[in-house]
Amino acid sequence: MNAATARSVHVVLPGDVDDLTVPSGGNVYDRRVCRGLAASGWQVHEIPVPGSWPRPDETTRAELVRALTALPDGTVVLLDGLVACGVPEVVVPQARRLRLAVLVHLPLADETGTAPQVVEELDSRERVTLRAATVVLATSPWAGRRLVDRHGLDPGRVHVVPPGVDPAPLAPGTDGASRLLCVASVTPRKGQDLLVRALGSVGDLPWSCVCAGPLRRDPGYVGRLRALIGTLGLGDRVRLAGPYTGGRLAALYAAADLLVLPSRAETYGMVVTEALARGIPVLATAVDAVPQTLGRAPDGGVPGLLTPPEDPRALADALRRWLGEPALRRRIKTAARARRDTLDGWETTVHRLGNVLDELLRRPLKAA
């Protein structure tokens, strides 16, 4: 180890990590760990690489090549998987001289709506990249197991570093039942179309729903969703509000009675713990890591309701129960408030990640 590598990490980020118009769980995670590592004594050198990841053009690809090539041998590099996993021709040649950790927020093939031939190509590229990396970071135990099984990785090279959550005041809500909130990018993977169909089945009950999240990631899907809202006559009850951050997002949470997350795929589900930190119950699809993220209160109570994925009828049934059964609402709200006290903060995430990077510093390079 030399002075260039001691307690120093270069973090390669997608270019939109600080763009408040496109907030995402991955961007929040990247930003929080960069700040946390710097606060804990690491020299953090951020390398933002704007581009159409994970399938960049030649100019963007060349920029990433230049950035990695400029780093001294033995440098510890933390790469966001959105940048790294689609370009093994760039990353793999650097793996013999750099200490590479790839952070996978979402396997590339799991983005809903991608054409089958593109899914196959991205999956293959991700496999090559992750097999070459020194270590791989996953955001949940479920995601770690999936990467091991999907790509044939050595389990000893895959480390689980879940996101943290900030402490927050208890949300007073609106009337205890009717204000529904969905916080997610408006994309097929997040399943807002399933939620709208379910809401169309409970139109006889009092509720309103705000969907807060970026609208520009998939304009075609947003257009179809708006059309569906209109067809079902829900235009005055369902609002696609666009991205909210900071105090504006906190105000939405404060007014919410129930968080709804109807995702088709989730490697963690950060909004689940953001809601629980405020004592807000959660209605979500029981997909991937979500049941584990939702967890249980210390007394075993479940702080929400889970439904099968891709099932708007089951989602509607759960909404009808939530809106129509006060005893149920009281029970899961009590569990949500108890679960709030068991959540890990971002300092735990940073500590775990720092341990992985310290281990990486001690590892010999793959070749001279």
C-alpha positions in Angstrom: 0.0 0.0 0.0 1.3 3.4 -0.9 0.3 7.0 -0.1 -1.9 7.1 -3.1 -4.1 4.3 -1.9 -4.1 4.7 1.9 -7.7 5.3 3.1 -8.6 6.7 -0.3 -11.4 5.7 -2.6 -12.4 6.9 -6.0 -16.2 6.6 -6.6 -17.5 6.4 -10.1 -21.1 7.7 -10.3 -23.7 8.2 -13.0 -23.9 11.8 -14.0 -27.4 12.4 -12.6 -26.5 11.6 -9.0 -26.9 15.2 -7.9 -29.8 16.1 -10.3 -32.8 16.8 -8.0 -35.2 16.3 -10.9 -34.4 12.6 -11.1 -34.1 11.4 -7.5 -33.7 7.7 -7.0 -32.8 5.3 -4.3 -29.5 4.5 -6.0 -28.6 8.2 -6.2 -29.5 8.8 -2.6 -27.4 5.8 -1.5 -24.4 6.9 -3.5 -24.6 10.4 -2.2 -25.0 9.4 1.5 -22.1 6.9 1.4 -19.8 9.4 -0.2 -20.6 11.9 2.5 -20.4 9.3 5.3 -17.0 7.9 4.1 -15.6 11.4 3.9 -16.8 12.2 7.4 -15.3 9.0 8.8 -11.8 9.8 7.5 -11.7 8.5 4.0 -10.4 10.6 1.2 -13.3 10.4 -1.3 -12.7 11.4 -4.9 -15.9 11.5 -6.9 -15.8 10.8 -10.6 -19.3 11.6 -12.1 -19.6 10.2 -15.7 -22.8 11.6 -17.4 -24.3 9.3 -20.1 -27.1 7.0 -21.1 -26.1 4.2 -18.7 -26.1 1.2 -18.9 -25.7 1.5 -22.7 -23.5 4.6 -23.2 -22.4 6.0 -26.5 -18.7 5.9 -27.6 -18.0 9.4 -26.2 -19.2 8.4 -22.8 -17.4 5.1 -22.9 -14.2 6.8 -23.8 -14.6 9.2 -20.9 -14.9 6.3 -18.5 -11.8 4.7 -20.0 -9.8 7.9 -19.5 -11.0 8.2 -15.9 -10.0 4.7 -14.9 -6.8 4.7 -16.9 -5.6 7.8 -15.1 -5.8 6.1 -11.6 -2.6 4.7 -10.1 -2.1 0.9 -9.8 -3.7 -0.4 -6.6 -6.3 2.4 -6.3 -9.5 1.4 -4.5 -12.4 2.2 -6.9 -16.1 2.0 -6.0 -18.2 1.8 -9.1 -22.0 2.3 -9.3 -23.2 -0.8 -11.1 -25.4 1.2 -13.4 -22.1 2.6 -14.9 -19.9 -0.5 -14.6 -22.1 -3.5 -15.4 -22.9 -2.7 -19.0 -19.3 -2.1 -20.1 -17.1 -5.0 -19.3 -14.8 -4.1 -22.2 -13.9 -1.0 -20.1 -13.9 -2.4 -16.6 -12.4 -5.8 -17.0 -9.0 -4.7 -18.3 -8.6 -2.4 -15.2 -9.5 -5.2 -12.8 -5.9 -6.6 -12.7 -4.3 -3.3 -11.6 -7.1 -1.6 -9.6 -9.0 -2.8 -6.6 -12.6 -2.7 -7.9 -15.8 -2.8 -5.9 -19.0 -2.8 -7.9 -22.2 -1.7 -6.1 -25.3 -3.2 -7.7 -28.4 -1.3 -6.9 -30.5 -3.3 -9.4 -29.3 -6.1 -11.8 -29.5 -4.6 -15.3 -31.8 -7.4 -16.5 -34.4 -6.6 -13.8 -35.4 -3.3 -15.3 -39.0 -3.9 -16.3 -40.0 -3.2 -19.9 -36.6 -3.9 -21.5 -36.7 -5.8 -24.7 -35.8 -9.5 -24.3 -32.7 -9.4 -26.6 -31.4 -6.4 -24.6 -32.1 -8.1 -21.3 -30.0 -11.1 -22.5 -27.1 -8.8 -23.6 -27.1 -6.8 -20.4 -27.2 -9.9 -18.3 -24.2 -11.3 -20.0 -22.3 -8.1 -19.8 -23.1 -7.8 -16.1 -21.9 -11.3 -15.5 -18.5 -10.7 -17.1 -18.0 -7.4 -15.1 -19.0 -8.8 -11.7 -16.8 -11.9 -12.1 -13.8 -9.6 -12.8 -14.5 -7.2 -9.9 -12.5 -7.7 -6.7 -15.7 -7.5 -4.6 -19.4 -7.0 -5.3 -21.7 -5.0 -3.1 -25.5 -5.8 -2.8 -28.1 -3.7 -1.0 -30.0 -6.6 0.7 -29.4 -10.3 1.6 -32.0 -11.2 -1.1 -30.0 -9.2 -3.7 -26.7 -10.7 -2.7 -28.1 -14.3 -3.0 -29.6 -13.4 -6.4 -26.3 -12.1 -7.7 -24.5 -15.2 -6.5 -27.0 -17.5 -8.1 -27.6 -15.6 -11.3 -23.9 -15.0 -12.2 -22.1 -17.9 -10.5 -20.2 -15.5 -8.1 -18.1 -16.7 -5.2 -20.3 -15.9 -2.2 -17.2 -14.7 -0.3 -16.7 -11.9 -2.7 -20.3 -10.6 -2.4 -20.9 -8.2 0.6 -24.4 -7.0 1.7 -24.5 -3.3 2.7 -28.1 -2.3 3.1 -29.2 1.4 3.0 -29.8 3.3 6.2 -32.6 5.7 7.0 -32.6 9.1 8.7 -34.6 9.5 11.9 -37.8 11.4 11.4 -40.7 12.7 13.4 -43.9 10.6 13.6 -46.2 11.5 10.7 -49.5 12.9 11.9 -51.2 11.8 8.7 -54.5 13.2 7.4 -57.5 11.4 8.8 -55.7 8.1 9.7 -56.8 6.3 6.6 -57.6 8.1 3.3 -54.3 9.8 2.2 -52.3 7.4 0.2 -48.7 8.1 -0.9 -46.6 6.3 -3.5 -42.9 7.5 -3.7 -41.1 6.0 -6.7 -39.9 6.9 -10.2 -42.8 6.5 -12.6 -41.6 3.5 -14.5 -43.1 0.0 -15.2 -40.9 -1.6 -12.5 -42.5 0.5 -9.8 -46.0 -0.6 -10.9 -48.1 2.6 -10.6 -50.4 1.1 -13.3 -51.2 -1.8 -11.0 -52.0 0.7 -8.2 -54.2 2.8 -10.5 -56.2 -0.3 -11.5 -56.6 -1.3 -7.9 -57.8 2.2 -7.0 -60.3 2.1 -9.8 -61.9 -0.9 -7.9 -62.3 1.0 -4.6 -63.7 4.2 -6.1 -66.7 3.9 -3.8 -64.5 4.6 -0.7 -62.9 7.9 0.4 -59.3 8.2 -0.5 -56.8 10.4 -2.4 -53.4 9.3 -3.8 -50.2 11.3 -4.6 -47.6 9.6 -6.7 -44.4 11.4 -6.2 -41.4 10.6 -8.4 -39.6 11.5 -11.6 -41.7 11.5 -14.7 -39.0 11.7 -17.4 -37.4 8.3 -17.1 -40.1 6.6 -19.3 -42.3 9.2 -21.0 -44.3 6.5 -22.9 -45.2 4.7 -19.6 -46.2 8.1 -18.0 -48.5 8.8 -21.0 -50.2 5.4 -20.7 -50.6 5.9 -17.0 -52.2 9.3 -17.4 -54.6 7.8 -20.0 -55.5 5.0 -17.6 -56.2 7.5 -14.8 -58.5 9.3 -17.2 -60.2 6.2 -18.5 -61.0 5.1 -14.9 -62.3 8.6 -14.0 -59.6 9.1 -11.3 -58.2 12.4 -12.5 -59.4 14.3 -9.4 -58.1 11.7 -6.9 -54.8 10.4 -8.3 -52.0 13.0 -8.8 -48.7 12.4 -10.6 -46.8 15.0 -8.7 -43.3 14.7 -10.2 -40.1 14.5 -8.1 -40.2 15.7 -4.5 -37.1 16.1 -2.3 -36.1 17.7 1.0 -38.8 19.6 2.9 -41.4 19.1 0.2 -41.0 15.3 0.4 -41.1 15.4 4.2 -44.4 17.3 4.0 -45.8 14.6 1.8 -44.8 11.9 4.2 -46.2 14.0 7.1 -49.6 14.0 5.5 -49.6 10.4 4.5 -51.7 7.7 6.2 -50.4 4.8 4.1 -47.4 4.3 1.9 -48.2 2.1 -1.2 -45.4 0.4 -3.2 -46.8 -1.8 -5.9 -43.4 -2.7 -7.5 -42.7 -5.5 -9.9 -39.0 -5.7 -8.7 -37.1 -4.3 -5.7 -33.6 -5.2 -4.4 -34.4 -3.3 -1.2 -37.2 -0.7 -1.2 -35.8 2.4 0.5 -39.1 4.2 0.7 -40.4 1.4 2.9 -38.0 2.2 5.7 -38.4 6.0 5.0 -42.1 5.5 5.7 -41.5 3.3 8.8 -39.1 5.9 10.2 -42.2 8.1 10.4 -44.4 5.4 11.8 -46.4 5.2 8.5 -47.7 1.7 7.7 -46.9 0.2 4.3 -48.9 -1.6 1.6 -46.5 -3.3 -0.8 -46.2 -6.2 -3.2 -44.3 -9.1 -1.6 -41.7 -9.0 -4.3 -38.0 -9.8 -3.9 -36.5 -8.0 -0.9 -39.6 -6.1 0.2 -40.9 -8.5 2.9 -37.5 -8.5 4.5 -37.2 -4.7 4.3 -40.7 -4.3 5.8 -39.7 -6.7 8.6 -41.6 -7.0 11.9 -42.0 -5.1 15.1 -40.2 -6.5 18.2 -43.4 -8.2 19.3 -43.8 -9.9 15.9 -46.4 -7.6 14.5 -46.2 -6.8 10.8 -46.1 -3.0 10.1 -48.1 -3.2 6.9 -49.8 -5.4 4.3 -48.2 -7.5 1.6 -49.9 -8.7 -1.6 -48.7 -10.9 -4.5 -47.0 -9.0 -7.3 -48.7 -8.3 -10.6 -52.1 -8.6 -8.9 -54.2 -5.5 -8.9 -57.2 -7.4 -7.6 -55.3 -8.4 -4.5 -54.0 -4.9 -4.1 -57.6 -3.6 -4.3 -58.7 -6.1 -1.7 -55.9 -4.9 0.7 -56.9 -1.3 0.1 -60.5 -2.1 0.9 -59.4 -3.7 4.1 -57.2 -0.8 5.0 -59.9 1.8 4.3 -62.8 -0.3 5.9 -61.3 -1.9 9.0 -60.3 0.5 11.8 -59.0 -2.3 14.0 -56.7 -3.4 11.2 -55.4 0.1 10.8 -54.7 0.5 14.5 -52.9 -2.8 14.6 -50.5 -2.2 11.8 -49.9 1.4 12.7 -48.9 0.3 16.2 -46.5 -2.2 14.6 -45.1 0.5 12.2 -44.3 2.7 15.2 -42.6 -0.1 17.0 -40.6 -1.1 13.9 -39.4 2.5 13.6 -37.2 2.0 16.7 -35.4 -1.0 15.1 -34.2 0.7 11.9 -30.5 1.2 11.1 -29.2 4.6 10.3 -26.8 5.6 7.5 -23.9 5.5 10.0 -24.3 1.7 10.0 -24.3 1.5 6.2 -21.1 3.6 6.1 -19.4 1.5 8.8 -20.2 -1.7 6.9 -19.0 -0.2 3.6 -15.8 1.1 5.2 -15.0 -2.3 6.5 -15.3 -3.8 3.0 -13.1 -1.1 1.6 -10.5 -1.6 4.4 -10.4 -5.3 3.5 -10.1 -4.4 -0.2 -7.1 -2.2 0.6 -5.3 -5.2 2.2 -6.0 -7.5 -0.7 -3.2 -8.2 -3.2 -3.8 -7.2 -6.8 -4.8 -10.0 -9.2 -1.6 -9.5 -11.1 1.4 -7.4 -11.1 
